[in-house]
Structures are given as C-alpha cells and as structure tokens.
Amino acid sequence: MLAESHHAAQTSSETKVGQPEKMPLDGITSHLTTTIRTGSGKFRGLRRAQTGWGKVAGQGLLFSLNMETATTTSRHETRCDDCGQNRPGYEIVHVGSAEKGYRQLCSRCFNTEVAKAAGLEGFEHAAFESMGFSDCSGEFHEFHFRTHLLVTGIALDAFELRDGNPTGYFFQIIGDPEEDQLVLFGRLVEKMRRALSVKHLKNGDYGLQISDQGIVRGRIEWDERQGGHLPLLVIDGREVNWEQFGRMLMSYEGWQFKFTIADKSEEL
C-alpha cells in the first residue's frame, strides 16, 4: 500500500471457534527488501501512521507511508510539494533523507518518482473513483481507493472513511508493477464482494455475538484508549474492543478455537 510492502503493520486475522515518515529515492534499484516496524511505532486506531523500515541496494534507506500529516492546508488535506495540489492526508507519502530533507508527495507524484527511479517506463498512475457496495445485510459502504508503486510490486487499497480518516472495512491487493491496473482493480473488487457477502457477528439477546458459523475474520488495530496494551479489532467493518470480543468468546466456554494471522493483502 504502497510505501509499505507485501508485509504490513496492519494485520488481519481469522478466528474459528470449535497502513509517514521517510522514503529516500536516490539510487533506488529493483532490489527492495522490507521489514516492518510494529512494536515501537505509535499507531492510532484507524488514524494511525503506518510505518515501515526498508533497505534499498545495501543503503541505509528509510521509508514509510503516513496517514497523518504534519502540515495541512485544511483538517484533512496536505499540499503536495511536487504538483502543488491539496490531497487527502491518507494519500501523502513523506520522501527524502536527513541530509537532504523531506518532501510530502501525493500518490501520483510518489508513484511517478518510483517508476522513474526503477526504470519502469510506460507506467501510468491510475486514479479510481470511489464506489459504493451493499453488504449481505443491505448496509451501504462507500469505498475510496489509493495506489502505491513499489519496485517489487504495486499495491491497491480500498477503505472506508470516517471524519476524513480510513476506518471500517479495509482491503488490499498486490500485483506486478507492470500488470494492467484495471485488471488488478477488478480482482480487488471481487475480493471486496466476497468479504461483504459474509457477516461474522450478529445481535443476540445478550448483545453482539459471534454468528452461527463460529468463524470470525477481522483486522487488528491500535486502541488509543488502551495505549497499545490491548488491540482494537475491526470485524464486519465495525470496531470491537478486546473486552467486547472476550465477552463474545465466553459463550463458547470449554470449546476449542483456531487463531490465524495473515498479511492484510491475503484473503482468509
């Protein structure tokens, strides 16, 4: 997603009961390896900064995508230092180095620089309009999209917004940097439709409960109120704190469970 890679700070999970800081581009090559810092970065729920650390061609280069911005022209917009346009904060990537300073680039300008540095001739940034989908209960969800180019791949994200910040459902797909982006977009939409066709939680006599299938898929996030000591879960696009989820599990006292962790670009 991205200035993140195939690995991401956000994590998806499946339980069965019974993603600014820095991205120097100077000297970037086609050899990019990425490790993700998840323990020390401060992530704030769905408004968190998604932070990754990577090394390019043996150089000590740092990079990441930041959903939050330091200098904004309005509450949710930041001016791109390249094209000068005001863009939503979730589209801004901070690029540079301690020696040369940092710039704030929009997704289009960032992708253009990565493509040029990586020798990806003919790459064109694709901007997708927001789309609305209804889930299996008839609830409407509006999704926004962003594209970020990596030397090793291209990541396309779909997410909901609340108060200008990504929240709720989040989907990601990663493809080859030379892949047709419309084809990649079509694969993402199909992935979204499959996920929206299932509900993992239901309202019962004692409040929110796990559905009869006994399977829960969701995403692990930072809980601002817990200061990182306990996670916040996003299930069916809704926030569920750890205490709430624990109460749901107590309905299955004595049962077995299987807990699976997967990258957010994978499909569970």
N, C-alpha and C positions, 0 to 999 in steps of 0.2 A: 503495500500500500504505500511501488511506494519507495519512500526513503526508508522504509522498513524492508525486510526481505521475506523469504519464504518462511522464516521464523518470525514470530511477532510477540510483542509484550502482552497483548490481549490474548486470552486463552479460552478455547471452547471446551466443553466437557459433556459427557453423556453419563448419566447415572441410571442403572437398571436395578429396580427393587425386586428381589426374588429370583485500539493506533491507532520544541524543535530546536533541535538545537543546532548541530553543526554538520555540514556535509561538504568538505572541500572537494573540488572537482579537478584541480590541477593535476595532470598526469594520470588521470583515471584510465584504466585499461579494461579489457574484457575479463580480467580475473578479479572477481569480487567475492570475498568471503565475509560472512556476517555473524556476529554474535550479539545477543540481545541482553541488555541490562534490565533486569526486572526487579531486583531486590532493593536497590538504593534510589531508583528514580521515584519521584513523587507523582503518583497518578491520582487524579481527582475524579472518581466515578467515570462517567462518560465524557467529562470535560477534561480529562487528564491529558497530559503530554505523552505521546507515545515515543519512547526514547530507545534508540539502538546505537550500538557502537560497532564500527566495522574497520577493516584494514584493506587498503587497495594497493596492489602491486608492491607489497612489502613496506609501504609507507605507513606512518602512524596517523592515519586519517580518521576523523570522527564524522559521523553523520547521523541524522535522525529527522523525523517528521514531528512537528509540534502543532497540536491542535489549538493551543493557546498562543496568543501573540503579545509581544511586549509593547509595540507602538501601533495603535489602531486609529483609524480615521472616524470610526463610529464604534458602537459597542461590540459589533461582531465583524468588522471589516479591517483589513490591513492593506496598505498600498504596496504593490509590487515595486521593488527597486529597479526592475528592468523595464517593464512596459508602462509603469506608472498607473495602472488600473487598480481600483479598490476591489479586493476579493475577500470572500468569507475567510475567517481565521483558519478553518479546517482545510483550506486549500493552500496554505502558506508553508513553505519549507525554508529553513534558515541554512544558508550555504556560505562556506568560507573557511577561514583559519584564524588562529590567534594572531598570527603575524600580519595578515593582510586585511583582517576584519571580516565582518559578516554582512550578508545581504539577505533580504527577505524576498523570495521569489514565489510567484504564483505557480500553480501546477503546470500550466502551459510553458512558461519560461524555464522552469526547472527541467521539464522533460526535453525541451529543445537543447539545453546545455548538455544534459546527459547523452542525448543522441549524438550530438556533435563530437563530444569527447570520446565516445565509444565507437565512433565511425559507423553509426547506424544511418547510412544515407537513405533518404526517402521516408524517414519516419515522420508521421504527421500526428499531432496530438488530436485525439477525438474527445469532444465535449458532449456529454449526453444530458439531455433534458430530464428533469425529474419526472417520475412516473408513479401512478397510484395502483395499489393492489388491494384486494379484499382477502382476508384470511378465511379459514373454514367456518368461522362463526359469523362472517359477514362484516367484521370490523375493517374499516378502511385504513390503509397505511400509505403514506406518501414517502417515496424514497428518492434520495439525492445520490449522485454518482461522482466519483473522482478517479482519475487515472494517474499513476505514478510509474515512471520508467526506471527500471534497474538495468545494469549492464547484463545481468543474468536472466532478466525476465521483466514482464510488465504486469502490474497488479491493478485490478479494477475493484473498487469498493462500492457497496451500496449501503446506505444507512438512513435512518430517520433523524429528524431534527426536533429539538425542544429548546426554546429560547435561543435559537441560533447555534446550538451545540449538538454534535452527534449523540444520539441516545436511542434506546429501544432496539429494534432488530438491526443487526449488522451482518453483512455478507461480503465475502471476498473470494476472488478467483485469480489465479496467477497463470500466465501463459508465456509463450515465447515472445521476445521483443519484436520479432518480425511477423508475428501472427496477425491476421486480419482482426482489427479491434471490434468490428461489428459481429464477427463470429464469436469472439470472446464475450462480448456483451450478451449475445443470445444464450450462451452457456450459463452466464451469471443469472439471467432472468429465469431460466429453467430451474436452476438451483434454488432461487428465491421462491418460486411457485411450489416446489416440493416441500420446502420448510414451512411455508404458510398454510399448507394443507393439513397440518397436524397441530393439535393442542396438547400440551403436556400437563397443564394444570386445569382444575375445574373448581367451581364454587360449590362447597358442600355445606352440610348442617353446621359444621364447626369452622367455617371459613374456607380459605383457599386450601385445596388438597391436590395430591398427585392424581392424575387421570387413571382410568381403569387399566390402561395398558401397562402401567407400572414402569414407564420409561420417561426420563427427564433429560432433555438436551438444553444446553444454555451456554452462557458465556460468563467467565469470571472477571470481575471488575474491582476497582478500588472503592472502598466505602469510606467516604470522607469522615463520617461520624465515628468510625472505628479507628481512624488513624493508621490503617494498614494492618491492624491486628487480626481483623476478620474480613472476609471478602464480601462483596456485593455480587449477587447473581442476577443475570438478565435471562429470564425464561419467558418464552412466548412474547418477547418484546417488552416485558414489564420487569421492573426492579423488584427483587426479592432479597431481603437481608438474611443473614445467616441464622438468626433466631427464628424467623418465619419458616425457613426451609427445614430447620430442625424440628419444629412442631409438626410439619407435614410428615417427616420421616417417622415420628412416634406412632403414627397409625400402622406402621409395619414392624412394630417391636417384635423381635425374635426372628425376623426374616433375614435373608441374605441380600447382598447387593453387589453390583459390579460398577466400579468408577473408572472412566476412561478419559484421559486428557489428550487433546489433539490441537494442532495448529488451527488458527481461525480460517485458513484458506481451505482446509479439508472439510469433507462432508461426512457427518456422523449418521 
